[in-house]
Amino acid sequence: MKKWFFFGILLSIRLVVYPQSADSLKTWEASVVVDNSLITGIYLVGVAASFDRKWLHTEIGFCEDDVNTFSAKAGYNFSGGGKLQFRVTPLIGIMIGKSYGLIPGVSLALDYGKFAFTGSSSVIVYSSSKRDESYIYGSYELDYAITDFLYAGISVSRTKLYHTKHDLDPGFGAGLTLAGFTLSGYIYNLMLDVPFYAVSLSYTF
């Protein structure tokens, strides 16, 4: 019951997040992301690429859902709104490697003025022989645009890439966007436990 309680929280509220408007779905958009994480002396690198064309969303990744694990996902983009722009994308995918199985999930993006909220949640559904190892994970971020190219905000993460004492790891982050590139940095569990750090570099075109 405990894990389904957390899954409900995650669904109600990446990976890298960007504020996006519904208009961007009229043509196409692609992005490449490199995530770097450092926790208790362990350095991890993950790579992901995504492609959106109108309603279609696809993505592939390595070391994004688990260590030494490939993943591929596809979903349907629902978008709209006025002053409050939104995009909701139900997803289904597979993972192969250290972990394997199905990955149903959802991603959400809200954009209101200078505020942007983004989040993604997934549950790893293993084969029947390992169903007791099913795992729920996600990342969620609320940002404020300080300038046209600089933003800062708060973030919450739950991941299988590393283990901490907490079900959800809170943190702070900031990012710089220029000519399609976004460089962002985060620090998690600053006051709760041994902190860990994450740096992401992405290019969107």
N, C-alpha and C positions, 0 to 999 in steps of 0.2 A: 504493500500500500504506500509505503514511504516514497518509492521511486515514482509511482504514478501521480502522487501529490506534487512532486517537483516538476514532472512533465507538464502538468496543468499550468503551473506557474510560468514555465518556459514558453508555452504556446500562447499565453495571454500577454506576455509582454512584447558572427561570419568567424579564419578567416578574416577580412577587412570590410569595412562598411562605408558607403558613400550616400549622401543625400541625393535622391534622384527624383525627377518629375515624371509624370505620366507621359509627357510629350516625347521623352526619349525613346519610348516604346514604338513610335511611329515608324522608325527605320530600323537601326540595329546598333548594338553596343557590345564591345568585347573588353575584357580586362585580364591582366596577368598579375598575380600577387606572389610575393615571397615573404613568408613569415619567419621571424627569428625569435626564439624563446630561450631564456636562461634562467634555470632554477636549480639552486643548491649545486652549482658546478656542472650541471648537465646542459649542453648546448644542442638545441633542436632546430632544424630548418624544414619548413614545409613550403610546397609550391602548389598553386592552384590557378586555373584558367577558366573563364566563363564566357558565354556568348548568349546574347539576347537579341531576338528578332521578333518584334511585335509581341505575340503571346508566348512564344517559345523561349524557355530558359534551359541551357545546358551547362554543365560544369564538370571538370575533371580535377583530381588532386592527388598529391602524394604527401604522406605524413601530415595530413590535415585532420583526418578522423581518428587515426591512431598511428603509432610509430611503425615505419616500414610497411605501410599499407596504402594501396592504390584505391581510389574511389571514383565513381562516375555517377552523375545524377541528372535528372531532367524534370522539368516542371512547367506549369502554366501560369503566366503572369496575369493577375487581375489588377487593374489600376484605374484611377480616376480622382475626383475631388475638385475643389475650388481653391480657396485659400489653404486648406489642408489637403495636400496631395498624398496619395497612398499607393502602395503596391504590395500585394500579397501573392506569394508564390508557393503553392503546395508542391512538394518534391517527392520523388521516389528514386532510389539509387541502389547500387551494390558496392561492396568493398571486398578486396582480395588482398591477403598478405598475412601479417601477424593477427589481424582480426578479419573475419569474413562474414557475409550475410547481407540482408536487406537493410536499407536506410531510409525509411519514411521520415518526412520532416516538413517544415514550413519556414519561410523567411518573410519578414515584414519590414517595410520602409515607410516612414511618415515624415513629411516635410512641411513645416509651418513657419513661415517667416525665416528667422535666423536659427530656428531650432530644427534639429533632425534626429529622429529616433530610428534605429535599425536593430534588428534582432534576427537570429536564426536558431532553430531548435530541431534536433533529430533524435531518433531512438534507433540504436543498432539492434536489429533482430537477428540473432544468430541461428544457425541450423538447429534442428530439433535436439541434437545431442548436446548442445551447449546453450540451450535457451535460458538457463539460469544465469548466464553471463550477459544478458541483455543490458544495455547501458544507455542512459539519457544524457545528452550533452547539448551545449549551445553557447552563444555569445550575444550580448545585448549592450547597446550603447546609446547614450543621449548626449548630443553635442550642441554647442552654441558657436555660431560663426562670428568670431571676433572681427575679422576683416574678410574680404573676398577670397583670401588665400590661406587664412589661419583660423583653426578651430580648436576648441578644448572641450572636455566633457568627462563624464563618469562612465564606467564600464563594469559589467559583471560577466564572469566566465565560468563555465563548467565543462571540463574537457577530460579526455582519456589519455592525452599525451603525457601528463604527469599527474601525480597524486598529491593532494594536500589534505589537511585535517578538516576542511570545510566542504560542504555540499556546493556552495556557491562562493566564488572568489571575487570580491569587490576590488575595483581599482580606479585609477585616474589616467587620462590620456590626453594627448594633444597631437595635432597633425598640421602639415604644411602641404598645400597643393599648388603646383605650378606646371603649366603646359602639359596637362594630362597625367603628371606624376604626383603621387601622394606618399609622403613619408610620415609615418605616425609612430609614436612611442607610448608605452603603457607600463605602469607599475601596479602590481596587485598585492593584496594582503599586507599593506604597508604597516598597519597598526595591529594586525591580528596574529601574524605568524612570520615565518621566514619569508620575506618578500621575493617575488619573482618578476621578471621583466620580459617585455615583448616589443619587438620593433618590426614594422611591416613597411615594405616598399611595393607600391603598385603602379601600374600604368593602364589607363583607360583610354580607349579610342573608338 
